[in-house]
Amino acid sequence: MAERRAVSLPADSWPPRMNAETAAAYCGEKHVEDFQQRVGSTYPQPRWVESARRKFWYRGDLDKSLGLIEKPSGMGERFVGALGQKRHG
C-alpha cells in the first residue's frame, strides 16, 4: 500500500484557491487520499485543472459542499455556470 500523505493546516488563513492537500485540510480530512475519494460525491470536482497532478478547488465551492453557504439560484447560478464553462472549456 502506498504511503498516505498527512495534511497540514495553514497558519492563519485559507487561500481562495487550494491544491488537494490544502483542500483536504480545509474540509477536515486526515489524509489527502480520503478527500480525493470523496471528490465528486461529498466534495466538488476541482474548478481549475492545469494537469493530472495540478488541480485546484475554490474555497467557495468547498464551503457550499460543507453547507457553510447557500448555493446560488436563478440567473446568478446560470451566469456562474456559463462563466465556468467559458473559462474551462
DSSP file (Angstrom, degrees, kcal/mol; ACC not computed):
  #  RESIDUE AA STRUCTURE BP1 BP2  ACC     N-H-->O    O-->H-N    N-H-->O    O-->H-N    TCO  KAPPA ALPHA  PHI   PSI    X-CA   Y-CA   Z-CA
    1    1 A M              0   0    0      0, 0.0     3,-0.1     0, 0.0     2,-0.0   0.000 360.0 360.0 360.0 138.3    0.0    0.0    0.0
    2    2 A A        -     0   0    0      1,-0.1     2,-0.1     0, 0.0     0, 0.0  -0.306 360.0 -93.3 -68.9 152.0    1.3    3.5   -0.9
    3    3 A E        -     0   0    0      1,-0.1     2,-0.3    -2,-0.0    -1,-0.1  -0.443  40.5-127.6 -66.3 136.7    2.3    5.8    1.9
    4    4 A R        -     0   0    0     -2,-0.1     2,-0.5    -3,-0.1    -1,-0.1  -0.699  16.9-130.6 -90.2 138.4   -0.6    8.2    2.9
    5    5 A R        -     0   0    0     -2,-0.3    27,-1.6     1,-0.0    28,-0.3  -0.772  16.9-139.1 -93.1 124.5    0.1   11.9    2.9
    6    6 A A  B     -A   31   0A   0     -2,-0.5     2,-0.2    25,-0.2    25,-0.2  -0.465  18.2-126.0 -75.9 151.7   -0.9   13.8    6.0
    7    7 A V        -     0   0    0     23,-1.0     2,-0.4    -2,-0.1    15,-0.1  -0.618  18.2-153.1 -95.5 159.0   -2.5   17.2    5.7
    8    8 A S        -     0   0    0     -2,-0.2    17,-0.2    13,-0.2    16,-0.0  -0.974  13.4-125.0-132.2 149.1   -1.3   20.4    7.3
    9    9 A L        -     0   0    0     -2,-0.4    13,-0.1    16,-0.1     5,-0.0  -0.749  26.8-115.7 -93.9 134.8   -3.2   23.5    8.3
   10   10 A P        -     0   0    0      0, 0.0    -1,-0.1     0, 0.0     4,-0.0  -0.350  31.1-115.0 -62.9 151.9   -2.1   26.9    7.1
   11   11 A A  S    S-     0   0    0      1,-0.1     3,-0.1     2,-0.0    -2,-0.0   0.920  90.3 -13.1 -59.1 -51.9   -1.0   29.2   10.0
   12   12 A D  S    S+     0   0    0      1,-0.3     2,-0.3     0, 0.0    -1,-0.1   0.506 120.2  25.3-138.5  -3.0   -3.7   31.9    9.9
   13   13 A S        -     0   0    0      0, 0.0    -1,-0.3     0, 0.0    -2,-0.0  -0.996  61.0-121.2-159.2 161.7   -5.8   31.9    6.7
   14   14 A W        -     0   0    0     -2,-0.3     4,-0.1    -3,-0.1    -5,-0.0  -0.898  32.0-126.0-106.1 131.9   -7.2   29.8    3.9
   15   15 A P        -     0   0    0      0, 0.0    44,-0.1     0, 0.0     3,-0.0  -0.349  17.5-121.6 -72.1 157.4   -6.4   30.8    0.3
   16   16 A P  S    S+     0   0    0      0, 0.0    43,-2.5     0, 0.0     2,-0.4   0.770 103.2  42.5 -70.2 -24.5   -9.2   31.2   -2.2
   17   17 A R  E    S-B   58   0B   0     41,-0.2     2,-0.4    42,-0.1    41,-0.2  -0.992  78.6-172.9-125.0 127.6   -7.7   28.5   -4.4
   18   18 A M  E     -B   57   0B   0     39,-3.2    39,-2.9    -2,-0.4     2,-0.1  -0.932  19.9-135.2-127.9 142.7   -6.4   25.3   -2.9
   19   19 A N     >  -     0   0    0     -2,-0.4     4,-2.9    37,-0.2     5,-0.2  -0.266  48.5 -88.1 -78.4 178.7   -4.5   22.3   -4.1
   20   20 A A  H  > S+     0   0    0     35,-0.4     4,-2.4     1,-0.2     5,-0.2   0.878 126.4  51.6 -60.3 -40.5   -5.6   18.8   -2.9
   21   21 A E  H  > S+     0   0    0      2,-0.2     4,-1.8     1,-0.2    -1,-0.2   0.931 115.1  40.8 -63.6 -45.9   -3.5   18.8    0.3
   22   22 A T  H  > S+     0   0    0      2,-0.2     4,-2.6     1,-0.2    -2,-0.2   0.898 114.6  52.0 -70.0 -40.9   -4.8   22.2    1.4
   23   23 A A  H  X S+     0   0    0     -4,-2.9     4,-2.1     2,-0.2     6,-0.2   0.892 107.9  52.8 -62.9 -39.2   -8.4   21.5    0.4
   24   24 A A  H  <>S+     0   0    0     -4,-2.4     5,-2.6    -5,-0.2     4,-0.5   0.926 111.1  45.9 -62.0 -44.4   -8.3   18.2    2.4
   25   25 A A  H ><5S+     0   0    0     -4,-1.8     3,-1.2     1,-0.2    -2,-0.2   0.909 110.5  53.9 -64.1 -41.5   -7.2   20.0    5.5
   26   26 A Y  H 3<5S+     0   0    0     -4,-2.6    -1,-0.2     1,-0.3    -2,-0.2   0.872 109.4  48.3 -59.9 -38.5   -9.8   22.7    4.9
   27   27 A C  T 3<5S-     0   0    0     -4,-2.1    -1,-0.3    -5,-0.2    -2,-0.2   0.499 119.5-110.1 -83.1  -3.9  -12.5   20.1    4.8
   28   28 A G  T < 5 +     0   0    0     -3,-1.2    -3,-0.2    -4,-0.5     2,-0.2   0.639  64.9 150.4  87.0  14.1  -11.3   18.4    7.9
   29   29 A E      < -     0   0    0     -5,-2.6    -1,-0.3    -6,-0.2   -22,-0.1  -0.533  42.8-147.0 -78.9 148.1   -9.9   15.2    6.3
   30   30 A K  S    S+     0   0    0     -2,-0.2   -23,-1.0     1,-0.2     2,-0.3   0.747  82.3  32.5 -84.6 -25.1   -7.0   13.5    7.9
   31   31 A H  B  > S-A    6   0A   0    -25,-0.2     4,-1.6     1,-0.1     3,-0.3  -0.976  71.7-131.5-135.4 146.8   -5.5   12.3    4.6
   32   32 A V  H  > S+     0   0    0    -27,-1.6     4,-2.6    -2,-0.3     5,-0.2   0.887 109.3  57.2 -60.3 -40.5   -5.4   13.7    1.1
   33   33 A E  H  > S+     0   0    0    -28,-0.3     4,-1.9     1,-0.2    -1,-0.2   0.847 102.2  54.6 -63.8 -34.0   -6.5   10.3   -0.3
   34   34 A D  H  > S+     0   0    0     -3,-0.3     4,-1.0     2,-0.2    -1,-0.2   0.918 110.4  47.1 -63.7 -42.6   -9.6   10.4    1.9
   35   35 A F  H >X S+     0   0    0     -4,-1.6     3,-0.9     1,-0.2     4,-0.7   0.945 111.1  50.7 -61.0 -48.8  -10.5   13.8    0.4
   36   36 A Q  H >< S+     0   0    0     -4,-2.6     3,-0.6     1,-0.3    -1,-0.2   0.820 105.1  56.9 -62.9 -32.1   -9.8   12.6   -3.2
   37   37 A Q  H 3< S+     0   0    0     -4,-1.9    -1,-0.3     1,-0.2    -2,-0.2   0.790 109.1  47.2 -67.4 -27.0  -12.1    9.5   -2.7
   38   38 A R  H XX>S+     0   0    0     -4,-1.0     5,-2.1    -3,-0.9     3,-1.9   0.500  82.6 115.0 -94.8  -5.2  -15.0   11.8   -1.8
   39   39 A V  B <<5S+c   43   0C   0     -4,-0.7     6,-0.1    -3,-0.6    -3,-0.0  -0.484  79.7  27.2 -65.7 131.6  -14.4   14.3   -4.7
   40   40 A G  T 345S+     0   0    0      3,-3.3    -1,-0.3    -2,-0.2     5,-0.1   0.175 130.1  40.7  98.5 -16.2  -17.5   14.0   -7.0
   41   41 A S  T <45S+     0   0    0     -3,-1.9    -2,-0.2     2,-0.3    -1,-0.1   0.575 131.6   9.6-121.6 -73.5  -19.8   12.9   -4.2
   42   42 A T  T  <5S+     0   0    0     -4,-1.2    -3,-0.2    -7,-0.1    -4,-0.1   0.902 133.4  38.1 -75.8 -42.5  -19.2   14.8   -0.9
   43   43 A Y  B   <S-c   39   0C   0     -5,-2.1    -3,-3.3    -8,-0.2    -2,-0.3  -0.775  90.9-106.4-111.1 154.0  -16.8   17.4   -2.3
   44   44 A P        -     0   0    0      0, 0.0    -3,-0.1     0, 0.0     3,-0.1  -0.268  37.7 -96.4 -74.3 162.9  -17.0   19.1   -5.7
   45   45 A Q        -     0   0    0     -6,-0.1     2,-0.0     1,-0.1    -5,-0.0  -0.394  57.7 -83.7 -66.3 155.4  -14.7   18.4   -8.7
   46   46 A P        -     0   0    0      0, 0.0    11,-0.3     0, 0.0    -1,-0.1  -0.367  32.5-148.1 -62.5 143.5  -11.7   20.8   -8.9
   47   47 A R  S    S+     0   0    0      9,-1.3     2,-0.5     1,-0.2    10,-0.2   0.816  83.9  42.3 -82.3 -31.3  -12.6   24.0  -10.6
   48   48 A W  E     -D   56   0D   0      8,-2.1     8,-2.9    -3,-0.0     2,-0.5  -0.967  64.6-178.7-123.8 121.3   -9.2   24.6  -12.2
   49   49 A V  E     +D   55   0D   0     -2,-0.5     6,-0.2     6,-0.2     3,-0.1  -0.957  13.3 165.7-123.0 114.1   -7.2   21.7  -13.7
   50   50 A E  S    S-     0   0    0      4,-2.9     2,-0.3    -2,-0.5     5,-0.2   0.793  73.8 -24.4 -92.0 -34.8   -3.7   22.5  -15.1
   51   51 A S  S    S-     0   0    0      3,-1.3    -1,-0.3     1,-0.0     0, 0.0  -0.919  79.9 -77.8-161.1-179.0   -2.6   18.9  -15.4
   52   52 A A  S    S+     0   0    0     -2,-0.3     3,-0.1     1,-0.2    -1,-0.0   0.820 132.6  35.3 -61.8 -29.6   -3.3   15.5  -13.9
   53   53 A R  S    S+     0   0    0      1,-0.2     2,-0.8    -4,-0.0    -1,-0.2   0.651 108.6  67.8 -98.5 -17.6   -1.3   16.4  -10.8
   54   54 A R        +     0   0    0    -35,-0.1    -4,-2.9   -34,-0.0    -3,-1.3  -0.805  62.2 149.0-111.0  93.2   -2.1   20.2  -10.6
   55   55 A K  E     -D   49   0D   0     -2,-0.8   -35,-0.4    -6,-0.2     2,-0.4  -0.935  25.5-159.1-122.7 145.0   -5.8   20.5   -9.6
   56   56 A F  E     -D   48   0D   0     -8,-2.9    -8,-2.1    -2,-0.4    -9,-1.3  -0.984   6.1-157.8-133.3 138.9   -7.3   23.4   -7.6
   57   57 A W  E     -B   18   0B   0    -39,-2.9   -39,-3.2    -2,-0.4     2,-0.4  -0.874  21.6-127.4-108.4 142.9  -10.5   23.7   -5.6
   58   58 A Y  E  >  -B   17   0B   0     -2,-0.4     4,-2.0   -41,-0.2     3,-0.4  -0.745  14.5-131.0 -91.0 139.3  -12.1   27.1   -4.8
   59   59 A R  H  > S+     0   0    0    -43,-2.5     4,-2.7    -2,-0.4     5,-0.2   0.874 107.4  56.0 -56.1 -41.1  -12.9   27.8   -1.2
   60   60 A G  H  > S+     0   0    0    -44,-0.3     4,-2.0     1,-0.2    -1,-0.2   0.889 106.4  50.0 -60.8 -40.0  -16.4   29.0   -2.1
   61   61 A D  H  > S+     0   0    0     -3,-0.4     4,-1.9     2,-0.2    -1,-0.2   0.904 112.4  47.3 -64.5 -41.6  -17.1   25.6   -3.8
   62   62 A L  H  X S+     0   0    0     -4,-2.0     4,-1.8     2,-0.2    -2,-0.2   0.892 108.7  55.0 -67.1 -38.9  -15.9   23.7   -0.8
   63   63 A D  H  <>S+     0   0    0     -4,-2.7     5,-3.0     1,-0.2     6,-0.7   0.904 107.7  50.3 -59.4 -41.3  -17.9   26.0    1.6
   64   64 A K  H ><5S+     0   0    0     -4,-2.0     3,-1.1     1,-0.2    -1,-0.2   0.920 109.9  49.4 -62.7 -43.5  -21.1   25.1   -0.4
   65   65 A S  H 3<5S+     0   0    0     -4,-1.9    -1,-0.2     1,-0.3    -2,-0.2   0.806 111.5  49.8 -67.7 -27.6  -20.3   21.4   -0.2
   66   66 A L  T 3<5S-     0   0    0     -4,-1.8    -1,-0.3    -5,-0.1    -2,-0.2   0.475 116.2-115.8 -87.1  -3.1  -19.8   21.7    3.5
   67   67 A G  T < 5S+     0   0    0     -3,-1.1    -3,-0.2    -4,-0.4    -2,-0.1   0.727  79.2 126.2  77.3  21.9  -23.1   23.6    3.9
   68   68 A L  S   <S+     0   0    0     -5,-3.0     2,-0.3    -6,-0.2    -4,-0.2   0.767  75.6  20.6 -84.6 -26.0  -21.4   26.8    5.1
   69   69 A I  S    S-     0   0    0     -6,-0.7    -2,-0.2    -9,-0.1    -1,-0.2  -0.966  87.7-103.5-137.8 156.2  -23.0   29.0    2.4
   70   70 A E        -     0   0    0     -2,-0.3    -6,-0.1     1,-0.1     3,-0.1  -0.475  37.2-110.1 -78.2 149.6  -26.1   28.6    0.3
   71   71 A K        -     0   0    0     -2,-0.2    -1,-0.1    -7,-0.1     6,-0.1  -0.527  39.3-104.5 -74.4 144.0  -25.8   27.7   -3.3
   72   72 A P        -     0   0    0      0, 0.0     2,-0.3     0, 0.0    -1,-0.1  -0.334  40.5-161.1 -66.4 153.6  -26.7   30.5   -5.8
   73   73 A S    >   +     0   0    0     -3,-0.1     3,-0.8     4,-0.0     4,-0.4  -0.878  42.5   4.6-131.7 165.2  -30.1   30.2   -7.5
   74   74 A G  T >> S-     0   0    0     -2,-0.3     4,-1.7     1,-0.2     3,-0.5  -0.300 122.9  -6.5  68.1-143.2  -31.8   31.6  -10.6
   75   75 A M  H 3> S+     0   0    0      1,-0.2     4,-2.6     2,-0.2    -1,-0.2   0.849 131.5  59.4 -59.2 -38.5  -30.0   33.8  -13.0
   76   76 A G  H <> S+     0   0    0     -3,-0.8     4,-2.5     1,-0.2    -1,-0.2   0.894 105.1  49.4 -58.9 -41.2  -26.9   34.0  -10.8
   77   77 A E  H <> S+     0   0    0     -3,-0.5     4,-2.4    -4,-0.4    -1,-0.2   0.909 111.7  47.8 -66.0 -42.5  -26.4   30.2  -11.0
   78   78 A R  H  X S+     0   0    0     -4,-1.7     4,-2.6     2,-0.2    -2,-0.2   0.906 112.9  49.4 -64.4 -40.7  -26.8   30.1  -14.7
   79   79 A F  H  X S+     0   0    0     -4,-2.6     4,-2.6     2,-0.2    -2,-0.2   0.933 111.6  47.4 -63.6 -46.7  -24.3   33.0  -15.1
   80   80 A V  H  X S+     0   0    0     -4,-2.5     4,-2.3     1,-0.2    -1,-0.2   0.904 113.7  49.1 -62.8 -41.1  -21.7   31.4  -12.8
   81   81 A G  H  X S+     0   0    0     -4,-2.4     4,-2.1     2,-0.2    -2,-0.2   0.915 112.3  47.1 -64.3 -43.8  -22.2   28.1  -14.7
   82   82 A A  H  X S+     0   0    0     -4,-2.6     4,-2.3     2,-0.2    -2,-0.2   0.894 111.9  50.9 -65.0 -40.1  -21.8   29.7  -18.1
   83   83 A L  H  X S+     0   0    0     -4,-2.6     4,-2.3     1,-0.2    -1,-0.2   0.912 109.7  50.4 -63.8 -42.3  -18.7   31.6  -17.0
   84   84 A G  H  X S+     0   0    0     -4,-2.3     4,-2.2     1,-0.2    -2,-0.2   0.895 111.1  48.7 -62.2 -40.9  -17.1   28.4  -15.7
   85   85 A Q  H  X S+     0   0    0     -4,-2.1     4,-1.0     2,-0.2    -1,-0.2   0.894 111.1  50.3 -66.9 -39.0  -17.8   26.7  -19.0
   86   86 A K  H  < S+     0   0    0     -4,-2.3     3,-0.3     1,-0.2    -2,-0.2   0.909 114.6  43.9 -64.7 -41.4  -16.3   29.6  -20.9
   87   87 A R  H  < S+     0   0    0     -4,-2.3    -2,-0.2     1,-0.2    -1,-0.2   0.869 125.6  30.4 -70.2 -37.5  -13.2   29.6  -18.8
   88   88 A H  H  <        0   0    0     -4,-2.2    -1,-0.2    -5,-0.2    -2,-0.2   0.191 360.0 360.0-115.7  15.6  -12.6   25.9  -18.7
   89   89 A G     <        0   0    0     -4,-1.0    -3,-0.2    -3,-0.3    -4,-0.2   0.471 360.0 360.0  76.2 360.0  -14.0   24.7  -22.0
